[in-house]
Amino acid sequence: MNRIFQIFFWFFISLGLLVLFGSISGNYTYAFYFLAFFIPVVIMTSWVFTGILIPNYLLKKRYRKFLLYSLYTLIISLDLEMLLVFLAFIVISYYDFANLAAIIDIYKWMPIVMYLVVFLAGFTNVAIQLIRNQEQGSVPSPALTVRSERKSRRILLTQIMYIESMSDYIRIILEDGEKVITRERISAIHRQLPDDFIRIHRSFVVNKSKVTAYNREQFVVGEIEIPVSRTYRSEALNLVSGNDPGAI
């Protein structure tokens, strides 16, 4: 969902919740009050879920990481939401303690309804993307678009040998020896790539199909020897062994 659509989407969702809970409780001021407490966390959760987790993990069939990061997101989001619920009811108790039990009984459902909206929007987004892919007759084009030398550059993934981090910049090494430099974090660019690209070091991501030999200490890409760090060693070896270019 683009930004304009998201703005209108959450505006109408907020308006609907305001009308719904305001009419149920008979107090639109309280409905607006609780909505103002809950909606920021829910919108942030929705953004992480639909803008990061679904396109970068679920649609790329990284199911294990999708489930793991979704669980982390849900736990953090619920913790923040529970804290806000607690604070909201504390404030209300100062002004309307006599009706606190009834208020709690009504507005405890507001966060639940909001999270249902988040998951519905997320999986609707998945369905739309899958339908688009089927209409196109294929998965999204296997290319990476980066900003380099003041222009957008589209690089076919099959041309990439490896990617090297240079602090706030990365250097993308291509088959023909060309080096494309762009201002980006290697962790951010890695999230955009399919599982054929393996993080073997805090400073290196390699194209698995270009690995000609490997061991526990280094990967050989073309004629370049790239070190493997202890942090990424186990996962990198497991991933590259399916390609089996041969140990050294």
KAPE-V253278 format. One line per field, one symbol per residue. ss: DSSP state (~ for helix, > for strand, _ for the rest). psi: psi as a letter, one per 40 degrees, with the letter a starting at -180 (. if undefined). Layout:
ss = ???
psi = ???
//
This chain:
ss = __~~~~~~~~~~~~~~~~~~~~~~~__~~~~~~~~~~~~~~~~~~~~~~~~~~~~~~~____~~~~~~~~~~~~~~~~~~~~~~~~~~~~~~~~~_~~~~~~~~~~~~~~~~~~~~~~~~~~~~~~~~~~~~~~~~______>>>>>>__>>>>>>~~~>>>>>>>__>>>>>>____>>>>>__~~~~~~_____>>>>>__>>>>~~~>>>>___>>>>__>>>>__~~~~~~~~~~~~_____>_
psi = hiddddddddddddddddddddddeehddddddddddddddddddddddddddddeddeefgdddddddddddddddddddddddddddddddddfddedddddddededdddddddddddddddddddddddddeeiiihgihhihhffihhhhhdeehdihhigbeiihhhideeihhhihiiddddddeiieehhheieehhihdeehdiiaediihhbehhhihiddedddddddddddgehi.
//
